[in-house]
Amino acid sequence: MSGDFEDIKLKLREFAQERDWDQFHSPKNLVMALTGEVGELNECFQWMSEEQSNNLSDKQLENISHEIADVQLYLIRLADKLNIDIVEQSNKKIKINALKYPIDKAKGSSKKYTEL
């Protein structure tokens, strides 16, 4: 795991241990909490037009930044509990997606790889 992710992972681990929260951080519970945070991020954009979502106020951007951080923190914590290296797996997934979505077929298209 890259340095920044590793540092955050260790801080989160310590944070949970200091509060005796590790007992609550099963993979299932972390996924449920993550889903809640994704819902909160979704609420930030609910009812916005495409144009509005591309022109956020400073306050909106701050709220969205907090929600994105919450989502990321739960992902890092979940990966830690499952001993998954997020950076390594993300790089693997980018390579997999490059094969599934070759430029000559996918460029400018929103079709799923099974429809290309």
Biopython code that builds the backbone (N, CA, C, O; Angstrom):
import numpy as np
from Bio.PDB.StructureBuilder import StructureBuilder

atoms = [
    (1, "MET", "N", (0.855, -1.170, 0.000)),
    (1, "MET", "CA", (0.000, 0.000, 0.000)),
    (1, "MET", "C", (0.895, 1.225, 0.000)),
    (1, "MET", "O", (1.906, 1.256, 0.702)),
    (2, "SER", "N", (0.532, 2.237, -0.783)),
    (2, "SER", "CA", (1.376, 3.435, -0.844)),
    (2, "SER", "C", (1.398, 4.136, 0.503)),
    (2, "SER", "O", (0.537, 3.909, 1.353)),
    (3, "GLY", "N", (2.396, 4.993, 0.684)),
    (3, "GLY", "CA", (2.624, 5.657, 1.961)),
    (3, "GLY", "C", (1.416, 6.363, 2.534)),
    (3, "GLY", "O", (1.093, 6.182, 3.708)),
    (4, "ASP", "N", (0.744, 7.163, 1.729)),
    (4, "ASP", "CA", (-0.403, 7.917, 2.240)),
    (4, "ASP", "C", (-1.512, 6.989, 2.719)),
    (4, "ASP", "O", (-2.069, 7.185, 3.799)),
    (5, "PHE", "N", (-1.827, 5.991, 1.925)),
    (5, "PHE", "CA", (-2.867, 5.043, 2.324)),
    (5, "PHE", "C", (-2.433, 4.259, 3.558)),
    (5, "PHE", "O", (-3.238, 4.009, 4.455)),
    (6, "GLU", "N", (-1.178, 3.880, 3.602)),
    (6, "GLU", "CA", (-0.668, 3.131, 4.753)),
    (6, "GLU", "C", (-0.774, 3.968, 6.018)),
    (6, "GLU", "O", (-1.184, 3.464, 7.063)),
    (7, "ASP", "N", (-0.412, 5.236, 5.933)),
    (7, "ASP", "CA", (-0.506, 6.133, 7.096)),
    (7, "ASP", "C", (-1.942, 6.272, 7.574)),
    (7, "ASP", "O", (-2.213, 6.206, 8.773)),
    (8, "ILE", "N", (-2.855, 6.462, 6.643)),
    (8, "ILE", "CA", (-4.263, 6.606, 7.002)),
    (8, "ILE", "C", (-4.786, 5.315, 7.609)),
    (8, "ILE", "O", (-5.522, 5.341, 8.595)),
    (9, "LYS", "N", (-4.406, 4.180, 7.016)),
    (9, "LYS", "CA", (-4.832, 2.878, 7.527)),
    (9, "LYS", "C", (-4.409, 2.713, 8.983)),
    (9, "LYS", "O", (-5.200, 2.284, 9.823)),
    (10, "LEU", "N", (-3.166, 3.053, 9.273)),
    (10, "LEU", "CA", (-2.655, 2.905, 10.637)),
    (10, "LEU", "C", (-3.333, 3.878, 11.606)),
    (10, "LEU", "O", (-3.607, 3.526, 12.754)),
    (11, "LYS", "N", (-3.600, 5.090, 11.143)),
    (11, "LYS", "CA", (-4.315, 6.062, 11.983)),
    (11, "LYS", "C", (-5.726, 5.572, 12.288)),
    (11, "LYS", "O", (-6.186, 5.675, 13.424)),
    (12, "LEU", "N", (-6.412, 5.040, 11.282)),
    (12, "LEU", "CA", (-7.762, 4.518, 11.488)),
    (12, "LEU", "C", (-7.758, 3.328, 12.432)),
    (12, "LEU", "O", (-8.624, 3.209, 13.300)),
    (13, "ARG", "N", (-6.790, 2.456, 12.262)),
    (13, "ARG", "CA", (-6.671, 1.289, 13.128)),
    (13, "ARG", "C", (-6.479, 1.731, 14.581)),
    (13, "ARG", "O", (-7.131, 1.218, 15.491)),
    (14, "GLU", "N", (-5.579, 2.685, 14.780)),
    (14, "GLU", "CA", (-5.321, 3.194, 16.132)),
    (14, "GLU", "C", (-6.553, 3.895, 16.700)),
    (14, "GLU", "O", (-6.896, 3.708, 17.867)),
    (15, "PHE", "N", (-7.208, 4.690, 15.882)),
    (15, "PHE", "CA", (-8.418, 5.411, 16.282)),
    (15, "PHE", "C", (-9.471, 4.431, 16.805)),
    (15, "PHE", "O", (-10.064, 4.645, 17.863)),
    (16, "ALA", "N", (-9.693, 3.358, 16.051)),
    (16, "ALA", "CA", (-10.688, 2.354, 16.447)),
    (16, "ALA", "C", (-10.255, 1.614, 17.712)),
    (16, "ALA", "O", (-11.072, 1.367, 18.599)),
    (17, "GLN", "N", (-8.987, 1.265, 17.795)),
    (17, "GLN", "CA", (-8.497, 0.530, 18.969)),
    (17, "GLN", "C", (-8.593, 1.377, 20.235)),
    (17, "GLN", "O", (-8.964, 0.871, 21.294)),
    (18, "GLU", "N", (-8.260, 2.659, 20.131)),
    (18, "GLU", "CA", (-8.317, 3.540, 21.300)),
    (18, "GLU", "C", (-9.737, 3.653, 21.855)),
    (18, "GLU", "O", (-9.924, 3.864, 23.054)),
    (19, "ARG", "N", (-10.709, 3.517, 21.005)),
    (19, "ARG", "CA", (-12.115, 3.656, 21.398)),
    (19, "ARG", "C", (-12.798, 2.306, 21.624)),
    (19, "ARG", "O", (-13.992, 2.249, 21.920)),
    (20, "ASP", "N", (-12.048, 1.244, 21.484)),
    (20, "ASP", "CA", (-12.575, -0.116, 21.581)),
    (20, "ASP", "C", (-13.697, -0.342, 20.570)),
    (20, "ASP", "O", (-14.703, -0.984, 20.871)),
    (21, "TRP", "N", (-13.507, 0.193, 19.377)),
    (21, "TRP", "CA", (-14.497, 0.051, 18.309)),
    (21, "TRP", "C", (-14.176, -1.098, 17.373)),
    (21, "TRP", "O", (-14.998, -1.465, 16.534)),
    (22, "ASP", "N", (-12.993, -1.666, 17.507)),
    (22, "ASP", "CA", (-12.624, -2.746, 16.598)),
    (22, "ASP", "C", (-13.649, -3.878, 16.645)),
    (22, "ASP", "O", (-13.878, -4.564, 15.649)),
    (23, "GLN", "N", (-14.253, -4.060, 17.796)),
    (23, "GLN", "CA", (-15.272, -5.107, 17.954)),
    (23, "GLN", "C", (-16.470, -4.893, 17.030)),
    (23, "GLN", "O", (-17.179, -5.844, 16.703)),
    (24, "PHE", "N", (-16.694, -3.656, 16.614)),
    (24, "PHE", "CA", (-17.833, -3.337, 15.750)),
    (24, "PHE", "C", (-17.452, -3.316, 14.267)),
    (24, "PHE", "O", (-18.323, -3.242, 13.401)),
    (25, "HIS", "N", (-16.162, -3.380, 13.982)),
    (25, "HIS", "CA", (-15.686, -3.201, 12.612)),
    (25, "HIS", "C", (-15.508, -4.521, 11.869)),
    (25, "HIS", "O", (-14.437, -4.809, 11.334)),
    (26, "SER", "N", (-16.554, -5.301, 11.845)),
    (26, "SER", "CA", (-16.536, -6.504, 11.005)),
    (26, "SER", "C", (-16.668, -6.045, 9.554)),
    (26, "SER", "O", (-17.171, -4.950, 9.305)),
    (27, "PRO", "N", (-16.232, -6.851, 8.600)),
    (27, "PRO", "CA", (-16.427, -6.458, 7.201)),
    (27, "PRO", "C", (-17.887, -6.123, 6.882)),
    (27, "PRO", "O", (-18.161, -5.147, 6.183)),
    (28, "LYS", "N", (-18.808, -6.919, 7.385)),
    (28, "LYS", "CA", (-20.230, -6.662, 7.125)),
    (28, "LYS", "C", (-20.643, -5.287, 7.642)),
    (28, "LYS", "O", (-21.289, -4.519, 6.929)),
    (29, "ASN", "N", (-20.271, -4.981, 8.874)),
    (29, "ASN", "CA", (-20.649, -3.691, 9.457)),
    (29, "ASN", "C", (-19.985, -2.527, 8.736)),
    (29, "ASN", "O", (-20.594, -1.472, 8.563)),
    (30, "LEU", "N", (-18.752, -2.715, 8.318)),
    (30, "LEU", "CA", (-18.063, -1.650, 7.596)),
    (30, "LEU", "C", (-18.705, -1.394, 6.241)),
    (30, "LEU", "O", (-18.816, -0.245, 5.815)),
    (31, "VAL", "N", (-19.126, -2.453, 5.560)),
    (31, "VAL", "CA", (-19.819, -2.269, 4.276)),
    (31, "VAL", "C", (-21.145, -1.551, 4.488)),
    (31, "VAL", "O", (-21.518, -0.689, 3.692)),
    (32, "MET", "N", (-21.851, -1.895, 5.544)),
    (32, "MET", "CA", (-23.121, -1.218, 5.832)),
    (32, "MET", "C", (-22.884, 0.266, 6.117)),
    (32, "MET", "O", (-23.627, 1.120, 5.632)),
    (33, "ALA", "N", (-21.849, 0.571, 6.904)),
    (33, "ALA", "CA", (-21.523, 1.963, 7.192)),
    (33, "ALA", "C", (-21.095, 2.691, 5.920)),
    (33, "ALA", "O", (-21.461, 3.847, 5.706)),
    (34, "LEU", "N", (-20.329, 2.018, 5.089)),
    (34, "LEU", "CA", (-19.894, 2.594, 3.816)),
    (34, "LEU", "C", (-21.094, 2.932, 2.938)),
    (34, "LEU", "O", (-21.140, 3.996, 2.319)),
    (35, "THR", "N", (-22.050, 2.035, 2.889)),
    (35, "THR", "CA", (-23.261, 2.265, 2.103)),
    (35, "THR", "C", (-23.992, 3.510, 2.594)),
    (35, "THR", "O", (-24.484, 4.303, 1.791)),
    (36, "GLY", "N", (-24.061, 3.680, 3.910)),
    (36, "GLY", "CA", (-24.683, 4.876, 4.477)),
    (36, "GLY", "C", (-23.956, 6.138, 4.054)),
    (36, "GLY", "O", (-24.584, 7.141, 3.716)),
    (37, "GLU", "N", (-22.634, 6.086, 4.071)),
    (37, "GLU", "CA", (-21.846, 7.259, 3.682)),
    (37, "GLU", "C", (-21.996, 7.570, 2.200)),
    (37, "GLU", "O", (-22.051, 8.737, 1.812)),
    (38, "VAL", "N", (-22.062, 6.537, 1.371)),
    (38, "VAL", "CA", (-22.297, 6.762, -0.056)),
    (38, "VAL", "C", (-23.667, 7.412, -0.248)),
    (38, "VAL", "O", (-23.832, 8.276, -1.109)),
    (39, "GLY", "N", (-24.642, 6.999, 0.549)),
    (39, "GLY", "CA", (-25.968, 7.621, 0.495)),
    (39, "GLY", "C", (-25.899, 9.104, 0.858)),
    (39, "GLY", "O", (-26.571, 9.930, 0.240)),
    (40, "GLU", "N", (-25.089, 9.439, 1.860)),
    (40, "GLU", "CA", (-24.932, 10.843, 2.242)),
    (40, "GLU", "C", (-24.251, 11.640, 1.133)),
    (40, "GLU", "O", (-24.599, 12.797, 0.899)),
    (41, "LEU", "N", (-23.291, 11.033, 0.455)),
    (41, "LEU", "CA", (-22.654, 11.690, -0.683)),
    (41, "LEU", "C", (-23.673, 11.895, -1.801)),
    (41, "LEU", "O", (-23.703, 12.946, -2.441)),
    (42, "ASN", "N", (-24.496, 10.895, -2.026)),
    (42, "ASN", "CA", (-25.546, 10.990, -3.036)),
    (42, "ASN", "C", (-26.507, 12.141, -2.733)),
    (42, "ASN", "O", (-26.935, 12.856, -3.639)),
    (43, "GLU", "N", (-26.838, 12.311, -1.467)),
    (43, "GLU", "CA", (-27.745, 13.392, -1.071)),
    (43, "GLU", "C", (-27.201, 14.765, -1.441)),
    (43, "GLU", "O", (-27.968, 15.679, -1.742)),
    (44, "CYS", "N", (-25.888, 14.911, -1.418)),
    (44, "CYS", "CA", (-25.278, 16.199, -1.776)),
    (44, "CYS", "C", (-25.627, 16.601, -3.210)),
    (44, "CYS", "O", (-25.712, 17.787, -3.527)),
    (45, "PHE", "N", (-25.827, 15.602, -4.071)),
    (45, "PHE", "CA", (-26.098, 15.865, -5.487)),
    (45, "PHE", "C", (-27.560, 15.682, -5.871)),
    (45, "PHE", "O", (-27.962, 16.003, -6.990)),
    (46, "GLN", "N", (-28.345, 15.169, -4.947)),
    (46, "GLN", "CA", (-29.754, 14.903, -5.246)),
    (46, "GLN", "C", (-30.443, 16.184, -5.693)),
    (46, "GLN", "O", (-30.295, 17.236, -5.070)),
    (47, "TRP", "N", (-31.180, 16.080, -6.756)),
    (47, "TRP", "CA", (-31.987, 17.148, -7.322)),
    (47, "TRP", "C", (-31.173, 18.217, -8.054)),
    (47, "TRP", "O", (-31.748, 19.193, -8.536)),
    (48, "MET", "N", (-29.872, 18.061, -8.149)),
    (48, "MET", "CA", (-29.067, 19.016, -8.919)),
    (48, "MET", "C", (-29.152, 18.674, -10.398)),
    (48, "MET", "O", (-29.319, 17.515, -10.780)),
    (49, "SER", "N", (-29.036, 19.690, -11.203)),
    (49, "SER", "CA", (-28.888, 19.463, -12.638)),
    (49, "SER", "C", (-27.422, 19.119, -12.909)),
    (49, "SER", "O", (-26.566, 19.276, -12.039)),
    (50, "GLU", "N", (-27.149, 18.653, -14.115)),
    (50, "GLU", "CA", (-25.760, 18.386, -14.502)),
    (50, "GLU", "C", (-24.926, 19.653, -14.348)),
    (50, "GLU", "O", (-23.813, 19.618, -13.823)),
    (51, "GLU", "N", (-25.471, 20.760, -14.808)),
    (51, "GLU", "CA", (-24.749, 22.041, -14.733)),
    (51, "GLU", "C", (-24.454, 22.426, -13.284)),
    (51, "GLU", "O", (-23.340, 22.843, -12.966)),
    (52, "GLN", "N", (-25.443, 22.289, -12.412)),
    (52, "GLN", "CA", (-25.232, 22.628, -11.004)),
    (52, "GLN", "C", (-24.161, 21.745, -10.373)),
    (52, "GLN", "O", (-23.366, 22.214, -9.559)),
    (53, "SER", "N", (-24.140, 20.471, -10.748)),
    (53, "SER", "CA", (-23.146, 19.556, -10.165)),
    (53, "SER", "C", (-21.731, 19.883, -10.626)),
    (53, "SER", "O", (-20.757, 19.475, -9.993)),
    (54, "ASN", "N", (-21.620, 20.615, -11.722)),
    (54, "ASN", "CA", (-20.310, 21.043, -12.219)),
    (54, "ASN", "C", (-19.925, 22.446, -11.749)),
    (54, "ASN", "O", (-18.826, 22.918, -12.040)),
    (55, "ASN", "N", (-20.814, 23.102, -11.033)),
    (55, "ASN", "CA", (-20.568, 24.470, -10.561)),
    (55, "ASN", "C", (-20.978, 24.588, -9.098)),
    (55, "ASN", "O", (-21.944, 25.278, -8.774)),
    (56, "LEU", "N", (-20.252, 23.923, -8.226)),
    (56, "LEU", "CA", (-20.593, 23.862, -6.811)),
    (56, "LEU", "C", (-20.101, 25.090, -6.060)),
    (56, "LEU", "O", (-19.051, 25.654, -6.369)),
    (57, "SER", "N", (-20.879, 25.484, -5.073)),
    (57, "SER", "CA", (-20.444, 26.580, -4.195)),
    (57, "SER", "C", (-19.342, 26.063, -3.277)),
    (57, "SER", "O", (-19.133, 24.855, -3.168)),
    (58, "ASP", "N", (-18.650, 26.966, -2.628)),
    (58, "ASP", "CA", (-17.600, 26.565, -1.687)),
    (58, "ASP", "C", (-18.174, 25.711, -0.562)),
    (58, "ASP", "O", (-17.548, 24.739, -0.139)),
    (59, "LYS", "N", (-19.360, 26.067, -0.077)),
    (59, "LYS", "CA", (-19.982, 25.298, 1.002)),
    (59, "LYS", "C", (-20.356, 23.896, 0.525)),
    (59, "LYS", "O", (-20.118, 22.913, 1.226)),
    (60, "GLN", "N", (-20.941, 23.808, -0.665)),
    (60, "GLN", "CA", (-21.295, 22.508, -1.218)),
    (60, "GLN", "C", (-20.048, 21.648, -1.405)),
    (60, "GLN", "O", (-20.044, 20.462, -1.072)),
    (61, "LEU", "N", (-18.997, 22.253, -1.936)),
    (61, "LEU", "CA", (-17.762, 21.522, -2.160)),
    (61, "LEU", "C", (-17.153, 21.035, -0.846)),
    (61, "LEU", "O", (-16.599, 19.937, -0.786)),
    (62, "GLU", "N", (-17.253, 21.838, 0.189)),
    (62, "GLU", "CA", (-16.752, 21.427, 1.496)),
    (62, "GLU", "C", (-17.541, 20.226, 2.022)),
    (62, "GLU", "O", (-16.952, 19.256, 2.498)),
    (63, "ASN", "N", (-18.872, 20.292, 1.937)),
    (63, "ASN", "CA", (-19.711, 19.173, 2.389)),
    (63, "ASN", "C", (-19.409, 17.903, 1.591)),
    (63, "ASN", "O", (-19.301, 16.817, 2.161)),
    (64, "ILE", "N", (-19.275, 18.042, 0.291)),
    (64, "ILE", "CA", (-18.976, 16.897, -0.571)),
    (64, "ILE", "C", (-17.605, 16.331, -0.240)),
    (64, "ILE", "O", (-17.422, 15.114, -0.218)),
    (65, "SER", "N", (-16.652, 17.198, 0.013)),
    (65, "SER", "CA", (-15.309, 16.746, 0.390)),
    (65, "SER", "C", (-15.343, 15.900, 1.651)),
    (65, "SER", "O", (-14.656, 14.883, 1.739)),
    (66, "HIS", "N", (-16.143, 16.317, 2.630)),
    (66, "HIS", "CA", (-16.265, 15.546, 3.868)),
    (66, "HIS", "C", (-16.885, 14.175, 3.613)),
    (66, "HIS", "O", (-16.451, 13.173, 4.182)),
    (67, "GLU", "N", (-17.896, 14.140, 2.760)),
    (67, "GLU", "CA", (-18.552, 12.866, 2.467)),
    (67, "GLU", "C", (-17.625, 11.937, 1.683)),
    (67, "GLU", "O", (-17.597, 10.732, 1.933)),
    (68, "ILE", "N", (-16.871, 12.491, 0.742)),
    (68, "ILE", "CA", (-15.906, 11.682, 0.000)),
    (68, "ILE", "C", (-14.870, 11.115, 0.960)),
    (68, "ILE", "O", (-14.489, 9.949, 0.850)),
    (69, "ALA", "N", (-14.418, 11.931, 1.893)),
    (69, "ALA", "CA", (-13.446, 11.451, 2.883)),
    (69, "ALA", "C", (-14.043, 10.331, 3.726)),
    (69, "ALA", "O", (-13.365, 9.340, 3.997)),
    (70, "ASP", "N", (-15.295, 10.470, 4.145)),
    (70, "ASP", "CA", (-15.945, 9.410, 4.923)),
    (70, "ASP", "C", (-15.985, 8.100, 4.135)),
    (70, "ASP", "O", (-15.692, 7.034, 4.675)),
    (71, "VAL", "N", (-16.345, 8.189, 2.865)),
    (71, "VAL", "CA", (-16.391, 6.997, 2.019)),
    (71, "VAL", "C", (-14.998, 6.380, 1.928)),
    (71, "VAL", "O", (-14.839, 5.169, 2.085)),
    (72, "GLN", "N", (-13.999, 7.206, 1.676)),
    (72, "GLN", "CA", (-12.639, 6.698, 1.532)),
    (72, "GLN", "C", (-12.134, 6.063, 2.822)),
    (72, "GLN", "O", (-11.479, 5.022, 2.788)),
    (73, "LEU", "N", (-12.434, 6.681, 3.951)),
    (73, "LEU", "CA", (-11.980, 6.132, 5.229)),
    (73, "LEU", "C", (-12.594, 4.765, 5.505)),
    (73, "LEU", "O", (-11.910, 3.861, 5.987)),
    (74, "TYR", "N", (-13.873, 4.611, 5.202)),
    (74, "TYR", "CA", (-14.496, 3.298, 5.390)),
    (74, "TYR", "C", (-13.909, 2.264, 4.428)),
    (74, "TYR", "O", (-13.744, 1.102, 4.799)),
    (75, "LEU", "N", (-13.596, 2.673, 3.206)),
    (75, "LEU", "CA", (-12.969, 1.743, 2.262)),
    (75, "LEU", "C", (-11.594, 1.297, 2.759)),
    (75, "LEU", "O", (-11.248, 0.119, 2.679)),
    (76, "ILE", "N", (-10.824, 2.238, 3.267)),
    (76, "ILE", "CA", (-9.499, 1.905, 3.783)),
    (76, "ILE", "C", (-9.624, 0.976, 4.982)),
    (76, "ILE", "O", (-8.876, 0.005, 5.102)),
    (77, "ARG", "N", (-10.561, 1.271, 5.864)),
    (77, "ARG", "CA", (-10.753, 0.427, 7.056)),
    (77, "ARG", "C", (-11.198, -0.975, 6.651)),
    (77, "ARG", "O", (-10.702, -1.961, 7.197)),
    (78, "LEU", "N", (-12.126, -1.075, 5.701)),
    (78, "LEU", "CA", (-12.591, -2.374, 5.211)),
    (78, "LEU", "C", (-11.434, -3.157, 4.590)),
    (78, "LEU", "O", (-11.261, -4.344, 4.868)),
    (79, "ALA", "N", (-10.658, -2.498, 3.762)),
    (79, "ALA", "CA", (-9.516, -3.163, 3.137)),
    (79, "ALA", "C", (-8.529, -3.647, 4.194)),
    (79, "ALA", "O", (-7.957, -4.729, 4.059)),
    (80, "ASP", "N", (-8.328, -2.862, 5.234)),
    (80, "ASP", "CA", (-7.430, -3.262, 6.317)),
    (80, "ASP", "C", (-7.948, -4.520, 6.993)),
    (80, "ASP", "O", (-7.186, -5.454, 7.238)),
    (81, "LYS", "N", (-9.228, -4.549, 7.294)),
    (81, "LYS", "CA", (-9.805, -5.719, 7.966)),
    (81, "LYS", "C", (-9.708, -6.972, 7.087)),
    (81, "LYS", "O", (-9.608, -8.084, 7.605)),
    (82, "LEU", "N", (-9.738, -6.799, 5.774)),
    (82, "LEU", "CA", (-9.679, -7.928, 4.846)),
    (82, "LEU", "C", (-8.272, -8.164, 4.293)),
    (82, "LEU", "O", (-8.057, -9.045, 3.461)),
    (83, "ASN", "N", (-7.322, -7.359, 4.771)),
    (83, "ASN", "CA", (-5.927, -7.471, 4.336)),
    (83, "ASN", "C", (-5.794, -7.323, 2.821)),
    (83, "ASN", "O", (-5.108, -8.102, 2.159)),
    (84, "ILE", "N", (-6.464, -6.309, 2.297)),
    (84, "ILE", "CA", (-6.424, -6.001, 0.867)),
    (84, "ILE", "C", (-5.640, -4.708, 0.679)),
    (84, "ILE", "O", (-5.888, -3.716, 1.365)),
    (85, "ASP", "N", (-4.704, -4.728, -0.245)),
    (85, "ASP", "CA", (-3.925, -3.540, -0.584)),
    (85, "ASP", "C", (-4.711, -2.752, -1.645)),
    (85, "ASP", "O", (-4.768, -3.150, -2.809)),
    (86, "ILE", "N", (-5.302, -1.650, -1.234)),
    (86, "ILE", "CA", (-6.161, -0.872, -2.138)),
    (86, "ILE", "C", (-5.399, -0.371, -3.353)),
    (86, "ILE", "O", (-5.903, -0.452, -4.473)),
    (87, "VAL", "N", (-4.213, 0.137, -3.152)),
    (87, "VAL", "CA", (-3.441, 0.685, -4.273)),
    (87, "VAL", "C", (-3.110, -0.417, -5.273)),
    (87, "VAL", "O", (-3.285, -0.241, -6.479)),
    (88, "GLU", "N", (-2.637, -1.540, -4.775)),
    (88, "GLU", "CA", (-2.301, -2.661, -5.657)),
    (88, "GLU", "C", (-3.532, -3.133, -6.421)),
    (88, "GLU", "O", (-3.471, -3.332, -7.634)),
    (89, "GLN", "N", (-4.639, -3.312, -5.725)),
    (89, "GLN", "CA", (-5.861, -3.796, -6.374)),
    (89, "GLN", "C", (-6.435, -2.768, -7.338)),
    (89, "GLN", "O", (-6.989, -3.133, -8.374)),
    (90, "SER", "N", (-6.310, -1.490, -7.008)),
    (90, "SER", "CA", (-6.787, -0.442, -7.919)),
    (90, "SER", "C", (-5.982, -0.453, -9.215)),
    (90, "SER", "O", (-6.548, -0.327, -10.301)),
    (91, "ASN", "N", (-4.675, -0.602, -9.104)),
    (91, "ASN", "CA", (-3.833, -0.677, -10.303)),
    (91, "ASN", "C", (-4.175, -1.901, -11.138)),
    (91, "ASN", "O", (-4.207, -1.823, -12.366)),
    (92, "LYS", "N", (-4.430, -3.026, -10.488)),
    (92, "LYS", "CA", (-4.846, -4.233, -11.217)),
    (92, "LYS", "C", (-6.157, -4.002, -11.944)),
    (92, "LYS", "O", (-6.320, -4.399, -13.097)),
    (93, "LYS", "N", (-7.092, -3.354, -11.256)),
    (93, "LYS", "CA", (-8.421, -3.127, -11.846)),
    (93, "LYS", "C", (-8.350, -2.181, -13.045)),
    (93, "LYS", "O", (-9.084, -2.352, -14.019)),
    (94, "ILE", "N", (-7.466, -1.186, -12.974)),
    (94, "ILE", "CA", (-7.288, -0.284, -14.119)),
    (94, "ILE", "C", (-6.814, -1.078, -15.334)),
    (94, "ILE", "O", (-7.277, -0.838, -16.449)),
    (95, "LYS", "N", (-5.893, -2.021, -15.126)),
    (95, "LYS", "CA", (-5.407, -2.855, -16.228)),
    (95, "LYS", "C", (-6.524, -3.744, -16.773)),
    (95, "LYS", "O", (-6.662, -3.906, -17.986)),
    (96, "ILE", "N", (-7.313, -4.312, -15.876)),
    (96, "ILE", "CA", (-8.445, -5.148, -16.296)),
    (96, "ILE", "C", (-9.432, -4.315, -17.116)),
    (96, "ILE", "O", (-9.911, -4.757, -18.161)),
    (97, "ASN", "N", (-9.731, -3.111, -16.635)),
    (97, "ASN", "CA", (-10.677, -2.245, -17.347)),
    (97, "ASN", "C", (-10.137, -1.823, -18.707)),
    (97, "ASN", "O", (-10.902, -1.671, -19.659)),
    (98, "ALA", "N", (-8.819, -1.633, -18.804)),
    (98, "ALA", "CA", (-8.225, -1.275, -20.097)),
    (98, "ALA", "C", (-8.433, -2.390, -21.113)),
    (98, "ALA", "O", (-8.634, -2.126, -22.299)),
    (99, "LEU", "N", (-8.386, -3.627, -20.651)),
    (99, "LEU", "CA", (-8.641, -4.752, -21.549)),
    (99, "LEU", "C", (-10.120, -4.863, -21.912)),
    (99, "LEU", "O", (-10.465, -5.190, -23.047)),
    (100, "LYS", "N", (-10.979, -4.592, -20.950)),
    (100, "LYS", "CA", (-12.422, -4.678, -21.187)),
    (100, "LYS", "C", (-12.934, -3.527, -22.040)),
    (100, "LYS", "O", (-13.925, -3.667, -22.756)),
    (101, "TYR", "N", (-12.255, -2.391, -21.958)),
    (101, "TYR", "CA", (-12.680, -1.189, -22.678)),
    (101, "TYR", "C", (-11.546, -0.667, -23.556)),
    (101, "TYR", "O", (-10.968, 0.377, -23.253)),
    (102, "PRO", "N", (-11.216, -1.371, -24.635)),
    (102, "PRO", "CA", (-10.143, -0.900, -25.518)),
    (102, "PRO", "C", (-10.531, 0.450, -26.143)),
    (102, "PRO", "O", (-11.692, 0.690, -26.475)),
    (103, "ILE", "N", (-9.548, 1.300, -26.289)),
    (103, "ILE", "CA", (-9.789, 2.662, -26.772)),
    (103, "ILE", "C", (-10.543, 2.653, -28.095)),
    (103, "ILE", "O", (-11.492, 3.416, -28.273)),
    (104, "ASP", "N", (-10.131, 1.799, -29.021)),
    (104, "ASP", "CA", (-10.758, 1.810, -30.349)),
    (104, "ASP", "C", (-12.239, 1.451, -30.319)),
    (104, "ASP", "O", (-12.969, 1.788, -31.251)),
    (105, "LYS", "N", (-12.694, 0.775, -29.267)),
    (105, "LYS", "CA", (-14.108, 0.409, -29.168)),
    (105, "LYS", "C", (-14.874, 1.281, -28.172)),
    (105, "LYS", "O", (-16.066, 1.529, -28.353)),
    (106, "ALA", "N", (-14.201, 1.739, -27.136)),
    (106, "ALA", "CA", (-14.897, 2.413, -26.039)),
    (106, "ALA", "C", (-14.845, 3.935, -26.088)),
    (106, "ALA", "O", (-15.634, 4.599, -25.416)),
    (107, "LYS", "N", (-13.944, 4.488, -26.859)),
    (107, "LYS", "CA", (-13.764, 5.936, -26.868)),
    (107, "LYS", "C", (-15.066, 6.648, -27.226)),
    (107, "LYS", "O", (-15.660, 6.404, -28.276)),
    (108, "GLY", "N", (-15.492, 7.533, -26.327)),
    (108, "GLY", "CA", (-16.699, 8.317, -26.554)),
    (108, "GLY", "C", (-17.999, 7.562, -26.324)),
    (108, "GLY", "O", (-19.076, 8.107, -26.564)),
    (109, "SER", "N", (-17.920, 6.326, -25.865)),
    (109, "SER", "CA", (-19.113, 5.508, -25.671)),
    (109, "SER", "C", (-19.342, 5.242, -24.186)),
    (109, "SER", "O", (-18.393, 5.050, -23.425)),
    (110, "SER", "N", (-20.594, 5.234, -23.791)),
    (110, "SER", "CA", (-20.937, 4.901, -22.406)),
    (110, "SER", "C", (-21.442, 3.459, -22.289)),
    (110, "SER", "O", (-21.942, 3.056, -21.239)),
    (111, "LYS", "N", (-21.313, 2.699, -23.353)),
    (111, "LYS", "CA", (-21.786, 1.307, -23.343)),
    (111, "LYS", "C", (-20.938, 0.458, -22.407)),
    (111, "LYS", "O", (-19.742, 0.697, -22.239)),
    (112, "LYS", "N", (-21.572, -0.526, -21.808)),
    (112, "LYS", "CA", (-20.870, -1.502, -20.982)),
    (112, "LYS", "C", (-20.020, -2.371, -21.893)),
    (112, "LYS", "O", (-20.353, -2.566, -23.062)),
    (113, "TYR", "N", (-18.924, -2.893, -21.359)),
    (113, "TYR", "CA", (-17.987, -3.682, -22.170)),
    (113, "TYR", "C", (-18.664, -4.847, -22.880)),
    (113, "TYR", "O", (-18.212, -5.258, -23.949)),
    (114, "THR", "N", (-19.723, -5.379, -22.317)),
    (114, "THR", "CA", (-20.418, -6.506, -22.956)),
    (114, "THR", "C", (-21.200, -6.068, -24.198)),
    (114, "THR", "O", (-21.659, -6.904, -24.978)),
    (115, "GLU", "N", (-21.345, -4.758, -24.373)),
    (115, "GLU", "CA", (-22.093, -4.231, -25.523)),
    (115, "GLU", "C", (-21.205, -3.610, -26.584)),
    (115, "GLU", "O", (-21.695, -3.164, -27.622)),
    (116, "LEU", "N", (-19.908, -3.577, -26.337)),
    (116, "LEU", "CA", (-18.987, -2.955, -27.307)),
    (116, "LEU", "C", (-18.753, -3.848, -28.508)),
    (116, "LEU", "O", (-18.008, -3.479, -29.416)),
]
sb = StructureBuilder()
sb.init_structure("model")
sb.init_model(0)
sb.init_chain("A")
sb.init_seg("    ")
for serial, (resi, resn, name, xyz) in enumerate(atoms, 1):
    if name == "N":
        sb.init_residue(resn, " ", resi, " ")
    sb.init_atom(name, np.array(xyz, "f"), 0.0, 1.0, " ", f" {name:<3s}", serial, name[0])
structure = sb.get_structure()
